[in-house]
């Protein structure tokens, strides 16, 4: 299979060297790929503070005409025109409805912060109007700004413009929404690390290393009879092996980053009446699920998100696994099995105060083929153990004795869960960590490209044959940090943003 790939690469080289597109810089690509965004010269506006009552509200205006638009609704108390205000200044004045030849009725008094391109978040001229934070008042100020020539911003459009302008990489832009959505201090630290450019810098480091090696490969292709290359094939192999190790180490951080940022898909399973819903309530520290002594009380899956130490769990409580003639209960069991198959962590609950049943044994058989980490919870420890549950050796990553009724053992369970995903302290100031599946997928494709290039060189082929695989590795890294990424992916990322950011 590797020989087929190498022959394919050789055929690609016989035409022209498409690799040179990697040496033209990021900006030409962005201009081409995001032409529809770069040609947007309209001015946008949105409320950038949460909807509702508050001390102040901020209306952000950005675009080529931002200062002119804001100048039609904001009258500085000094009597100067807003267009005369230097960038980086904040002035006090009146916010008015726009009127032909001047200002209309005053809406409020407030402040205007003037930020001139390129020294703004979006890289465009930007004005931020601060008014009193009433719901109706804020709506009237935004309506006045739109009447003055702006259009309502789309979700995430300010940050999208910052990305297109080169103010942010794609990983940094993703970190912005992670900052906003952070539910734990650990998630906040990770998001701050990304906004500071830690991950972007590491990906760029890989990219530049590949570019250097690719240059060597194609010097050989252009001048095969002259000794102009910087590295011998053996030296290229050594460099690629070292680079592959570094890239793999970064890929492995996804296990931690995903648990901290996105959250681990976790399912609570077991036969009816083992206390699954009580376990859910204990983890949430509130009564979310109905609990009763009647087997089969939970008929459908219940989904919640909770912080367990430094780890985020996306919890799913399931209906008890058993055969039933009740069609509604059977639907719940089918949904439980579907949730189990997709889980990244399994909390299997057993009744330690009763003898194991056939349903328990069937669950153990199902879990035998499940690759995700698994924790066995021996619940009802407060009632005393009746006998051995009979857990197979090596099936579970941990076994915890707990009481959902009294809370006994729950702190230990939380420590076990955290330890499965985050071990030791993490220095976010110096460590690059992947935070989502998109980043990991792109990096893993880059690693595959490096491995293919190594295969070509180890097989005795000349460096130019390996060059095509290195091109693919560079293209994958370009997707990771946004140098080269489809508009559909960008749309999907910024769809998560709120309007005004």
Protein Blocks (a to p, Z undefined) as FASTA:
>chain_A
ZZmmmmmmmmmmmmmcfklmmmnojklmmmmmmmmmmmmmbdcdddfbdcdddfbdcddd
edjklmmmmmmmpccfklpafklpcghiacddddddddehiacddfbdcdddddddfbbf
kopacddddddfbfklmmmmmmmmmmnopacddehklmmmmmmnopacfklmmmmmmmmm
pcbfklmmmmmmmmnommmmmmmmmmmmmmmmmmmmmmmmmmmmbcfbfbdfklmmmmmm
mmmmmmmmmmmmmmmmmmmmnopadddeddehiommmmmmmmnopafbccdfbehkambd
cdddddehjbccdddddddddddfblklmmmmmmmmmmmmmpcbdcddddfkbccdfklm
mmmmmmmmpmbdcddddehklnopfbdehiaehkambdcdddfknopoklmmmmmmmmmm
mgcjddfklpccdfbfklmmmmmmmmmmmmmmmmmmmnopafklmmmmmmmmmmmmmmmn
opaccfklmmmmmmmpcehZZ
